[in-house]
Amino acid sequence: MLIGVGGSGKSSLIRLCSFMRGMELKQIELFKGFKLDNFLDFMKGLMKTAGIVGTGISFVMTDT
């Protein structure tokens, strides 16, 4: 978990670390009308990819 002020390079750091570890980077995209069901569907997809395919995944969620 990376926490810090805006513009401190958190996004760049997670992208670099994911690349170095050979992990797949997934970022959730919020949109108008985004609901809990949308979030749960996204998380189900992440869990399937991580469990079935066996790929390491970095999950990015921003506050914007």
N, C-alpha and C positions, 0 to 999 in steps of 0.2 A: 504494500500500500504506500503510495507516494502522496504526501500532503505538503502543500506549500503555496506561496503567493503566486498569482498569475504572472507568466513570463519568466519563471525560474527554470524552465526546461524539463518539466516532468514528463510531458508527452514525448519529447525527443529521447529522453533517457529510457523510457519503457520500450520505445521502438528499437533503439539500439540494443538493449538487453535481449529483447525477443529475437532479434536477428542473430545475435551472437549465440544464443542457446538453440537456434533452429526451431523456434516456436512460431505458431500461427497467431497473428494478432487479430483480435475481433473487437470492434468498437460498436457499442449499441448506439443507434440513431433514434433520437426522440422526434416525434412529429406531433402536429396538432391532433388531438383526440387520442393520444397515446394512453393506453389503459393497462391495468395489471395483467390482463390476458395476453397483451402484446409482449410484455416483459417475460411472462412465463413461457410463451412460445419460443422466444429468443434463447432463454436459459435451457430449455429442452434441447434445442439444436446444439448448443454448446456442449451439453453433457453427452449427447450422442456422438459428437465428433471426438471428444476427448476419450470416451469409453470404448467405442467401437473401432474407430480408426486408430486410436492410440497416439494421436498427435498432441504434443504439448500446446496449450493455448494460453495466451495472455489476454485477459479481459480488461478493456478500458471503458470506464464510464466517467464522463466529465459532468461538472455541475452547470454547464451552459445549456 
